[in-house]
Amino acid sequence: MLVLKCPEVTLKRPVRLLHPRIPLYIVPRGNGIFMLGATMIESSAKANATVRSVMELLNAAYTINPAFGEAEILEIGVDSRPAFVDNLPKITVNGNIVSANGLYRHGFLLSPTLANMVSDYIELGVSPPWLATQKEHQ
């Protein structure tokens, strides 16, 4: 994940580049700040960003808009993705605690729907399709 400052680029919505090798997404944060993400290694190990992964993200961003070539790098981040083994989200209920997790790499797209499902469960008693019992969650 990279955070870039590039006032020359104007995006009002997230952009997703569906490329077989580099499935880049760019999320505008306002004031010329953008978050880029895409790299994926199936591992639970945490490590620092590699030169190759950063170059691939930057090259893909440059492909979207060459102005990203002059962007200022504000942040480089690496972390584990919130995913379950099957890569599907789950809503769990443990007493009066409702948790929604496992949005994987599509969290910014799925979170509004998952929030509505949790809200419907709490307010209306409607069981969401991704409801897991506490035993299934462990």
C-alpha positions in Angstrom: 0.0 0.0 0.0 1.3 3.5 -0.9 -0.1 6.9 0.0 0.9 9.5 -2.6 0.4 13.2 -2.9 -0.3 14.3 -6.5 -2.3 17.5 -6.8 -2.1 17.2 -10.7 -4.5 14.1 -10.6 -8.2 14.5 -9.9 -10.3 11.5 -9.1 -13.7 11.6 -7.4 -14.2 7.9 -6.9 -12.0 4.8 -6.4 -10.5 3.4 -9.6 -9.8 -0.3 -10.0 -7.4 -1.6 -12.7 -8.2 -5.2 -13.4 -4.9 -6.5 -14.7 -4.0 -10.2 -14.3 -0.6 -9.4 -12.6 -1.2 -6.1 -10.9 -4.9 -5.6 -9.9 -4.3 -1.9 -8.7 -6.9 0.2 -6.9 -6.5 3.9 -6.3 -8.6 5.6 -3.6 -8.8 9.4 -3.6 -8.6 10.8 -0.1 -9.0 14.5 -1.1 -6.6 17.4 -1.4 -4.5 15.5 -4.0 -3.8 12.5 -1.7 -4.3 9.0 -3.0 -4.0 5.5 -1.5 -2.8 2.8 -3.9 -3.0 -0.9 -3.1 -2.8 -4.2 -5.0 0.1 -6.5 -4.1 -1.0 -9.8 -2.7 1.1 -12.6 -1.3 -0.8 -15.4 0.5 1.0 -15.5 3.8 0.4 -14.6 7.4 4.0 -13.4 7.8 4.5 -9.7 8.2 7.4 -8.2 6.4 8.6 -4.9 4.9 7.6 -3.8 1.4 9.8 -5.1 -1.4 11.3 -3.0 -4.1 9.5 -5.0 -6.7 6.0 -4.6 -5.1 6.5 -0.8 -4.7 7.8 -0.5 -8.3 4.8 -2.5 -9.6 2.3 -0.2 -7.7 4.1 2.9 -9.0 4.3 1.6 -12.6 0.6 0.7 -12.5 -0.3 4.2 -11.1 1.8 5.8 -13.8 -0.2 3.7 -16.4 -3.5 5.2 -15.1 -2.1 8.7 -15.2 1.5 9.7 -16.0 1.2 12.6 -13.5 1.7 10.0 -10.8 5.3 9.9 -12.0 6.0 13.1 -10.1 3.9 12.2 -7.0 5.4 12.5 -3.5 5.4 9.3 -1.6 3.9 9.9 1.8 3.6 6.4 3.2 4.5 2.8 2.3 2.7 0.2 4.3 2.6 -3.6 4.5 0.2 -5.7 6.6 -1.9 -8.8 6.6 -5.3 -8.7 4.9 -8.3 -9.4 7.0 -9.4 -12.6 5.4 -10.6 -16.1 6.3 -9.4 -19.2 4.6 -12.3 -19.1 2.1 -11.8 -15.3 1.5 -15.4 -14.7 2.3 -16.6 -12.2 4.9 -18.3 -13.4 8.1 -20.6 -11.8 10.6 -20.3 -13.3 14.0 -22.5 -12.9 17.1 -21.1 -13.7 20.5 -23.6 -12.6 23.2 -24.4 -8.9 22.5 -21.2 -8.4 20.4 -21.7 -8.4 16.6 -18.5 -8.5 14.5 -18.1 -8.1 10.7 -14.7 -9.3 9.5 -12.9 -10.8 6.6 -13.6 -8.2 3.9 -10.2 -9.1 2.3 -9.2 -6.8 -0.6 -12.7 -5.6 -1.4 -13.5 -4.0 2.0 -14.1 -0.5 0.6 -16.7 -2.0 -1.7 -18.3 -4.6 0.6 -18.3 -2.6 3.9 -21.5 -0.6 3.2 -23.5 -3.8 2.4 -22.0 -5.6 5.4 -22.9 -2.6 7.7 -26.5 -2.7 6.4 -26.7 -6.5 7.1 -25.4 -5.9 10.7 -27.9 -3.0 11.1 -30.8 -5.2 9.9 -29.7 -8.0 12.2 -29.6 -5.7 15.2 -32.7 -3.6 14.5 -35.0 -6.1 12.7 -33.6 -9.5 13.6 -32.9 -10.4 9.9 -30.2 -13.1 9.8 -27.4 -12.1 7.3 -26.3 -14.6 4.7 -22.8 -14.5 6.1 -23.7 -15.2 9.7 -21.4 -17.6 11.4 -21.7 -19.0 14.9 -18.9 -18.4 17.3 -17.8 -22.1 16.9 -17.5 -21.7 13.1 -15.5 -18.5 13.5 -12.8 -20.0 15.6 
